Amino acid sequence: MNVQVPFVFEAEVIHTGCRKARTEIIADIAHIDIPELAELKLAASVEDVDCYFDGETFYKPVDPVPSETGVAVACGFEEWSSKIANNLSNDTPVSKHLLARYREAIRQFDSQWTPAKIDAEKPFREYLSDNRQQEMELVREALADYAIYAGRVVRKTDEPVYVINTFGMGRNHGGTGLFIESSSMATLACNRESIFNLSQLDKAIKRAESIAINRGDDKSVPMSPHSKVSLYLPEAFRFDPFSRDELEKGDISLADYLSHNGEITHKAALLIEHMAANLAHRVKHSEIEGQVAWLQDQFVDPQTIMKAFAGD
């Protein structure tokens, strides 16, 4: 489906009868295609807001409103696209993405120069350059995560996870709780040992209660999530804070990856991490055979390293 998005860009021009170039704001309409999804599966509902899954990516409803059943549903495409087409407020995905200096120009869209008006009135002696393409890319980027399913608007989102948070000094001064957070926010703000995917509720509760008891937060036990969660597709929730993906993104260390995947002891993992740092300096440009040979000289079984990085 196509969305019409008003936007503005800057052009360097020389007006008729003038000698010097100056910058003008030009208003235009971008036509952006929003993909339609053939199938989405309801994976979970968190606080009566549905979370969908297409086999690879999670989606959440945009501008959800309560339905007759009480569960919030996404706004309709017509309503959403109309709001973007009128783009005079700061609460659309495009207006939030545009540079601040353009927002007033957007509000005065109808009074700006447009390509059609320029073509008809020919006010410029020379049209030197513009940043239209760059601004078009910003518009596309602002809408890149949106899609249409069954006539309603959804947006890509991170996988929701359980996180354990503690408050205060312990001994019931504050407490311990189990909350829902996006995986990206959880890994930034929380200890990875306290992050569990939605299919691991029992493990999350066990860990949370253990932390609460150790802190003396006995009033926080028995533990239950602070958010209402209904799980419909447990197999969709696979986030692992110590996975190979997290290692390859550089978000966890080699030692963390190895020690949490049962491939090597924590002590040995620390040793390998230290040696890997030395390896990066000493044999940075060497072939893999040379790197393995160097590791063998350091009394490390090369199969251990090869297995870890091969993901076996």
Buried (B, 14 or more C-beta within 10 A) or exposed (E): BEBBBBBBBBBBBBBEEEEEBEEBBBBBEBEBEBEEBEEBEBBBBBEBBBBBBBEEBBBBBBBBEEEEEEBBBBBBBEEBBEBBBEBBEEEBBBBEBBEEEBBEBBBEBEEBBBEEEBEEEEEBEEBEEBBBEEBBEBBBEBBBBBBBBEEBBBBEBBBBBBBBBBEEEBEBEBBBBBBBBBBBEBBEEBBBEBBBBBBBBEEBBEBBBBBBEEBBBEEBBEBEBEEEBEBEBBEBBEBBBBBBEBBEEEBBBBBBBBBBBEBBEEEBBBBBBEBBEEBEEEBEEEEEEEBBEBBEEEEBEBEBBEBBBEEE
